[in-house]
Amino acid sequence: MAKNTGGWKTPWTMFAWVAACALAATVDVTTQAGDPAVLLRHVDHLVYATPDLSAGIERAEALLGIRATPGGQHPGEGTRNALIALGPTSYLEILGPDPEQPKPAQPRRFGIDDLKAPRLVTWAAKGSNLGPMVDEARRHGVMLGDVIPGSRRTPAGALLSWHVTNQRAVIANGLVPFFIDWGDTPHPASSAAAGATLIALHATHPDPASVRRMLNQLGLDMPVMKADRPALAATIMGRRGRVELQ
């Protein structure tokens, strides 16, 4: 904010300034409005779910010109992944059924069992101290679910561990993200296939105002436009130019 060198012209001017500062301290959305780069700094990863992991990897390579790095298995979930870095601390997760695991007792996350083709289903936002954050979101009507520990081993045998809000608590068709805290684990983007950059993230929904309200409660300012069906879209610069992934 620019420094005021002429004093407060009216009491209302001072009141408006104090109110704006209070809002910024509470939600921190005023610094995000109209600045896509701020939103992108919150993005940990995008979830590109597929009914067949090999097909999803091939599709991403055809679009971006980058072969995803094998990620690892999610024990008990019946899934495994492959990754493409979108920046130093963000990545595209291609997630599909793991043929080496038995089919889990409950449906796989993100509706993978019902997919007919690869699709961008949701996204993860960076988080820390997740417990209090979840409690605060709940008080404002945003039900992120419980904080759950997770882990997987990379093909090289390194153990990655994290804490994440419940990924089965899908909110607004996946347009409202889940949150992940990697703690001391090296970020997966650091070892993922390089060559892509996330340029923008936006969405559509039949009730965009309600989605934007929930996002703002979480300190996120993602553009959400009105449309007949919910959809998430990411603009990515790859080796074959700019692509919109949906």
N, C-alpha and C positions, 0 to 999 in steps of 0.2 A: 504494500500500500504506500502511495506517495506521502511524503511528510507534509503536514499542514503548516504553512508558514504565515497564514493570515488570521488564525484564531477561529473559533466556532462562530459562524454567522448567526445561528439561531439555536435554541435548545433542541429543536427537532433534529437538526443536523447531528448534534452530539448523540442523541438517543438512537438515531439510525445507525451511526457508526458502532456504538456499543452492542446493539442488537446483532449487527452483521458479524462482529467478532465472536459473540457468544455462539451463534450458529456455526461458524467455522470451527470453533473449538470442540463443539459437540459432535458434528458429523464429518467435518473436513471435506464437504462437497463443493464449497465455493471455489477452491483451488482447482477442482477438476473440470468444472463446467466449461465446455467448449475446447478442451485440451485433450485430444485423443492420446497423447504421449503419457499422460498421467494414468489413464486407465490401463495402458499396456504395461506399465511398471507393476501393476497389481496381478497381471496374468502369470500364473505358474505354468499351467499347461492346458492344452485343448484336447478333448477326448473325441477321437475319430473312431467310432465303433464300427465293426464289420462282422458279418456272419462267417467270414472265412479270413483268417489273418493273412495268409499268402495273397489273397485277392486284394485285401486292403493295402498291403505293402506295394503291390504292383500298381494299384490305382494312384496312390500318393506319388510314386516314382514317375508315372506317366504325366502327372500334372506339374510336379515340381522339379523333375530331373534329378532327384536325390533318392538314393537307396537307404531306407531306414535301417538303423542299427538295431540288432536284436536286443530286446530288453531282458525279460525274464518271466518266470511263471508267478502266478498269484495262487499259492497253495490253498486248496479248499474252495476257491472261487471258480475254478474251471476255466480260467482265462490266462493269457499271456500277452505281451506287448512288444512293440518295436517303436523306436523313437527317432524323431528328426528335431534337431535344435532349431529354435526360432529366435534365439538370442542367448546371451550368457546365462540367464536364469529362467528361461522359458522354453517349452518344447511342445511338439505335436506328438501325442500318444496314440498310436494305432493299436486298438485293443480288440481282440477276438478270442474265440474259443480255443482252448488248448487241447489238441488231440491226445496229448500224453497224460491228461488227467481224466478221471471218470466224470461223468456229468454230475454236477452238484445237486444236492437235494432240493435246493431252492433255485429259482430262476437266476441266471447270470445277471450281473449289474447292467444298467443302462439299456435294458430291453434287447440285448444282443440276440437272444434266442428267437426273437420275432422279426429281426431285420432281414430284408431281402437284398440290400446293397449297402456299401459303406456310407456312413453319415456322421456329420459333426453333431454329437448329441448333447454335450455340455462342456463346461470348462471349470478349471480349478483356480482359485485365487490364493495368493500368498497369505499366510497367516502366522501368528505367533500368540502364545498365551491363549490358546483356543477356548479353554473352559469359560473364562469370564466373557469372552466375545460371544460365545453361543448363548450364555445367559442373558446378555444385554439384547441380542437379536430377538430372543424369545419374548422379552418384555415388550418389544415393538411388533410382535406378531409374525416374525420371520422364524420359522421352525427349521433350524439347520440340523437338528438331531444331535445325538451324543457324539462325543469325541472318541475316536477309536484308534488304537495303535495298529500299524501295518508294517510289513516287511516283505522283501523278496531278494533273491540272489541274482546277480548278473550272470551271464554265461561264463564270465571269468572267475566266478565264485565269490565276488565281493558282496557283502551284506548291506543292503540299503534298508533303512528304517525311517518311519515317519509317524506323525499323528495327523488324523484327518477327520473332518466332520462326516457324518454318516452319508455315504454316497448313494444309499438307497432312499434317502429323503429328498426325492426329486421335486424341486420347486419351480413353478411356472414353466413346466416342460423342459427343464434343464437350463433355462436362460439365467436363473439365479444360480451362482456357482456354489460348489462346496469349497471348503478351505483346507489347506494342507500346510503343515509345518515340518520341514525336513530336519530340524534340530542341527546336530553336528554332522549329519550325513552329507557328503559332497553332492551338489545338485546334479541330477541326471542329465541336464542339458550339457554339462561339461564334457561328457563322453559320448553324446549322441551325434549322429551324422550332421555335418555342418553344411551351410550353403543357402539357408532360408532365413527370412526375416519377417516377423509379424508386423504388418503395417496398420491394420485396423481390425476392430471387432465390433459387430453390431447385430441387431436381432429384429424380428418382427413378432407380433402377437395380436390377437383380437382385442385385448384389453391392455394396451401399452402403458397406460397411466398407473395401473396397479403394479406392473412389473417394475417400472421406474421407481415407484415408491419404495418397494422392497430393496432394490439395489441401492438407493440413496441411504436407506437405513444402515446399510453395510459399508457406506463410504465409497460406493462405486457409481460411476457415471457413464454407463454404457448406453449408446443410442438405441432406442427401441421404437420402431415405427408400427403403425397399425396395418394389419393384414389379416386375411382369412384364417391363416394357420400359423402356429408358432414355428420359428426357425432361427437358428444361430448361423451366422456367416462370418468367416474370417478372411481378410485380405492378406495374402502372403506373397512376398517377392521370392521367387525361387530361381533356379538356373535357367528356366524357360520363360521368365518374365513374371508378370503379376497375375495371380490366380485368386479367384474367390472360392473358397472351400465352404461347402454347406453340408 
